[in-house]
Amino acid sequence: MKKALSLIISLILVITALLPLTSVSAADADPNAWLDTLPDGSIVYVPNFNGEAGIYEPGPFKGSPQADVDPSNNNTITFQTTKNKTASYWGGFIDILPLNEKTCYTIYYSVTRTGDHSVGAYCDSIHGAYGYPARNKLMYNGSSLTGHDYVYYDTIGVEVPALNGESVTHEYALEVNGINTKIALYIKNNAGQYALVDESKEGEIEFFGADVLGLFFYSYYSNHIVTISDCYITKGLSYGTATIPETTEAPDTTKAPDTTKPEETTSKPEDTTSKPEDATTKAPDATKAPDATKAPESTPAPEKSGCSSTIASCAIIAIIGCAVPVICKKRK
């Protein structure tokens, strides 16, 4: 009896080990599918600069940055580098926001300065924008993005709040285009509209530095203390447009093949009727829809749950089937 009981316990342990294989949730198949249910313009994340485990955990990333979170508002920080002329980054990656060839975002943030102070915002710790009250530029690491230098707002006819008195606040929007691997910087003008400052051209950014969106702030001068606030991220490009690459179009092989009869059959129909067994009179195989027109197998949602359930069920049945005779024999 004890041996039979031991066997039953062993079966339970095996079944318990197999149960995780019997189902795969939709989140496991596509953990970011929730984004597809939201329209462009939806707010997808409001950063908590104190950090959220598994979502956004900002902190010193490179150099000597210092960020002090406002105790009354976890979406506001006072930021600088503690070591002068040091490229300093503070922030982290937002694990719930994938950055790939199908996603686009707009990062909004406000900067309040008490002087001619500089600050930058990066979308992946490598690419971003950096500037002062009167000018800004696109960045690659700690330098200008190739082909892009400071853009002075007055030279492009954009009027923004001037640094007069004790402080000035500017509102920015940094677009991150994953479809075309581009970035663009906008600033809110005196009319309350976001005006384009500069944007990268397709091909200037080879790839982004991560497969999820990042939010990092950058400083270089230790005496440039700024306050960053009103930060949030929306789905899609708020002002620019994304162009679907031509490579995503259906290949030519999906077109119906040319079914025109061979010239010899049309020019000499009498030959085809006198010799029906001749292969040239048969409809050519090319008239059949080629296999390439079928949807590739990788496009359907993976049916891991069904396959795994079948395998696990068979294994469980087999184990129980072997165990029952043993138990019955012991009882006899």
C-alpha positions in Angstrom: 0.0 0.0 0.0 2.8 2.3 0.8 4.4 1.7 -2.6 1.1 2.5 -4.3 0.8 5.7 -2.3 4.3 6.7 -3.2 3.6 6.1 -6.9 0.4 8.3 -6.7 2.4 11.1 -5.1 5.1 10.8 -7.8 2.3 11.0 -10.5 1.0 14.2 -8.9 4.5 15.8 -8.9 5.0 14.9 -12.6 1.5 16.3 -13.5 2.2 19.5 -11.5 5.5 19.9 -13.5 3.7 19.5 -16.8 0.8 21.9 -16.1 2.7 25.1 -16.9 3.2 23.6 -20.4 -0.5 23.3 -21.0 -1.3 27.0 -21.5 0.5 30.0 -22.8 -1.4 33.3 -22.2 -1.8 36.0 -24.8 0.5 38.2 -22.8 3.3 35.7 -23.2 2.7 35.4 -26.9 2.7 39.2 -27.3 3.3 41.1 -24.1 2.8 44.5 -25.8 -0.4 43.7 -27.6 -2.2 46.2 -25.4 -0.7 49.1 -27.4 -2.6 48.0 -30.5 -5.9 48.6 -28.8 -5.1 52.3 -28.1 -5.6 55.1 -30.7 -2.7 57.4 -31.6 -2.5 60.3 -29.1 -3.3 58.1 -26.1 -1.1 58.7 -23.0 0.7 55.4 -22.5 3.0 56.4 -19.6 3.5 59.2 -17.1 6.9 58.8 -15.6 7.3 58.3 -11.9 10.8 59.5 -11.2 10.9 57.7 -7.9 10.8 54.5 -10.0 8.3 51.7 -10.6 9.7 48.2 -10.3 9.6 46.4 -13.6 8.3 49.4 -15.5 10.6 52.4 -15.1 13.5 52.5 -12.7 15.5 55.7 -13.3 18.9 56.4 -11.8 22.5 57.5 -12.6 23.4 56.0 -16.0 26.6 57.6 -17.0 28.9 60.5 -15.8 28.0 62.3 -12.6 24.3 63.2 -12.7 22.2 64.3 -9.8 18.4 64.3 -9.9 16.3 65.3 -6.9 12.7 64.3 -7.1 10.1 66.8 -5.8 8.7 65.3 -2.6 5.2 66.6 -3.5 5.3 65.5 -7.2 7.1 62.4 -8.4 6.9 63.7 -12.0 9.2 66.6 -11.3 12.9 66.6 -10.8 15.7 69.2 -10.3 18.6 68.0 -12.5 22.3 68.8 -13.1 25.7 67.1 -13.3 27.8 67.4 -10.2 31.1 67.3 -12.1 31.6 70.2 -14.6 32.0 69.4 -18.3 31.0 65.8 -17.8 28.5 64.1 -20.1 26.0 62.9 -17.5 22.9 60.9 -18.1 20.1 60.1 -15.6 17.1 58.0 -16.3 16.2 54.5 -17.5 14.3 52.3 -19.9 10.5 52.0 -19.9 10.1 48.2 -20.2 6.4 48.3 -21.1 6.9 50.4 -24.3 8.5 48.5 -27.1 10.7 50.4 -29.6 10.7 48.7 -33.0 9.7 49.1 -36.6 6.0 49.2 -35.7 6.0 51.7 -32.8 6.1 55.5 -32.6 6.0 57.8 -29.5 6.0 61.4 -28.5 7.8 62.4 -25.3 6.5 65.6 -23.7 8.5 67.5 -21.0 8.9 71.0 -19.7 12.1 72.7 -18.6 12.3 75.6 -16.2 15.6 77.6 -16.2 16.9 80.3 -13.9 19.6 81.3 -16.4 21.1 80.4 -19.7 21.2 76.8 -18.7 21.3 73.7 -20.9 19.7 70.3 -20.7 19.0 67.3 -22.9 16.4 64.5 -23.2 17.2 61.2 -24.8 14.9 58.4 -26.1 17.4 55.5 -25.8 20.5 56.9 -24.0 22.1 57.5 -27.4 19.8 59.7 -29.5 18.0 62.8 -28.3 18.0 66.6 -28.2 20.0 69.1 -26.2 19.9 72.9 -25.9 19.6 76.3 -24.2 16.7 78.8 -23.9 17.3 80.2 -27.5 18.6 77.2 -29.4 18.6 73.4 -29.5 20.1 70.5 -31.6 19.7 66.8 -32.2 22.3 64.6 -30.5 24.1 61.3 -30.9 25.7 60.3 -27.6 27.4 63.4 -26.3 27.8 65.2 -29.7 25.7 66.6 -32.4 23.9 64.1 -34.7 26.0 64.1 -37.9 24.6 66.9 -40.2 22.8 68.7 -37.4 24.0 71.7 -35.4 22.3 74.2 -33.1 19.1 75.6 -34.5 18.3 79.1 -33.2 14.6 79.7 -32.9 14.7 83.2 -34.2 16.4 82.1 -37.5 13.5 79.8 -38.3 10.8 82.3 -37.3 9.8 80.6 -34.1 9.0 82.9 -31.2 9.3 81.3 -27.7 9.2 82.6 -24.2 12.4 84.6 -23.5 14.6 84.4 -20.5 13.6 87.6 -18.7 13.5 88.0 -14.9 14.1 85.1 -12.6 13.1 82.1 -14.8 11.6 80.8 -18.0 9.8 77.6 -18.9 9.8 75.9 -22.3 7.7 73.0 -23.3 9.2 70.4 -25.7 8.0 67.4 -27.6 10.5 64.8 -28.8 9.1 62.4 -31.4 10.5 58.9 -31.7 9.7 57.3 -35.0 10.5 53.6 -34.8 9.0 52.8 -38.2 11.6 55.1 -40.0 14.2 55.2 -37.2 14.0 59.0 -36.9 13.6 61.6 -34.2 12.2 65.2 -34.3 12.2 68.0 -31.7 9.3 70.5 -31.3 9.0 73.5 -29.0 5.8 75.3 -28.0 5.8 78.8 -29.3 4.2 82.0 -28.0 1.0 81.1 -29.8 0.7 77.9 -27.8 1.5 75.7 -30.8 4.3 73.2 -31.1 6.7 74.3 -33.9 9.4 72.0 -35.5 12.9 72.8 -34.4 14.8 70.0 -36.3 14.3 66.4 -37.4 16.6 63.7 -38.6 16.4 62.3 -42.1 15.8 58.7 -42.9 19.0 56.8 -42.8 20.9 59.2 -40.5 20.1 57.0 -37.5 21.0 53.4 -38.3 19.2 51.9 -35.3 18.0 52.8 -31.8 20.1 51.8 -28.8 17.4 49.6 -27.2 14.3 47.5 -28.1 12.3 49.5 -25.5 11.8 53.2 -25.2 14.1 55.1 -22.8 13.8 58.4 -21.0 17.1 59.9 -20.0 18.1 63.4 -19.2 21.5 64.8 -20.1 23.6 67.6 -18.6 27.2 68.8 -19.2 27.8 71.8 -17.0 27.6 71.6 -13.2 26.2 75.1 -12.7 23.3 74.5 -15.1 20.6 73.4 -12.7 17.1 73.0 -14.3 13.7 71.7 -13.2 12.0 69.1 -15.4 8.3 68.6 -15.1 5.0 67.8 -16.8 6.5 64.7 -18.5 4.3 62.2 -20.3 4.5 59.9 -23.3 1.8 59.4 -26.0 1.4 56.7 -28.6 2.2 57.8 -32.2 3.7 60.9 -33.7 1.8 64.0 -32.6 3.0 66.3 -35.3 5.1 64.4 -37.9 4.2 61.4 -40.0 5.7 57.9 -40.5 6.1 56.3 -43.9 5.7 52.6 -44.2 8.8 51.3 -45.9 8.3 49.9 -49.4 9.7 46.6 -48.3 6.6 45.9 -46.4 4.5 45.8 -49.6 3.3 42.4 -50.8 6.0 40.9 -53.1 5.4 40.5 -56.8 5.0 36.7 -56.3 1.6 37.4 -54.8 0.3 38.6 -58.1 -1.7 36.1 -60.3 0.7 34.5 -62.8 0.3 35.1 -66.5 -2.1 32.4 -67.8 -1.8 33.3 -71.5 -1.6 30.2 -73.6 1.7 29.4 -75.2 2.1 30.8 -78.7 2.4 27.4 -80.3 -1.1 26.4 -79.0 -2.7 29.6 -80.3 -1.0 29.7 -83.7 -1.7 26.0 -84.5 -4.9 25.0 -82.8 -5.3 22.1 -85.2 -2.2 20.5 -83.7 -3.7 20.6 -80.2 -6.9 18.9 -81.2 -5.2 16.2 -83.2 -2.9 15.3 -80.4 -4.8 15.8 -77.1 -2.2 13.7 -75.3 0.5 16.3 -76.1 1.6 18.0 -72.8 1.6 21.4 -74.4 -2.2 21.4 -74.7 -2.6 20.9 -71.0 -3.1 23.9 -68.7 0.4 24.8 -67.6 1.2 24.3 -63.9 2.1 28.0 -63.7 -1.6 28.9 -63.8 -2.0 27.4 -60.3 -1.7 30.0 -57.5 2.0 29.7 -56.3 2.6 28.8 -52.7 4.1 32.2 -52.2 0.5 33.7 -52.2 -0.3 31.8 -49.0 0.1 33.8 -45.8 3.5 32.8 -44.3 3.2 30.5 -41.4 4.9 33.0 -39.0 2.1 35.5 -39.4 -0.7 33.7 -37.4 -0.6 33.9 -33.6 1.4 31.0 -32.3 -0.8 28.1 -31.1 1.5 27.2 -28.3 -1.3 26.6 -25.8 -3.0 24.0 -28.0 0.2 22.1 -28.9 1.5 22.2 -25.4 -1.9 21.1 -24.0 -2.0 18.1 -26.3 1.6 17.0 -25.4 1.0 17.5 -21.7 -2.3 15.7 -21.8 -0.9 12.7 -23.7 2.0 12.5 -21.2 -0.4 12.6 -18.2 -2.7 10.0 -19.7 0.3 7.7 -20.5 1.6 8.1 -17.0 -1.7 7.4 -15.3 -2.3 4.5 -17.7 0.9 2.9 -16.5 0.2 3.5 -12.9 -3.3 2.1 -12.7 -2.4 -1.5 -13.3 0.3 -1.3 -10.6 -2.1 0.2 -8.1 -4.8 -2.4 -8.9 -2.3 -5.3 -8.6 -1.2 -4.0 -5.2 -4.8 -3.9 -4.0 -5.3 -7.6 -5.2 
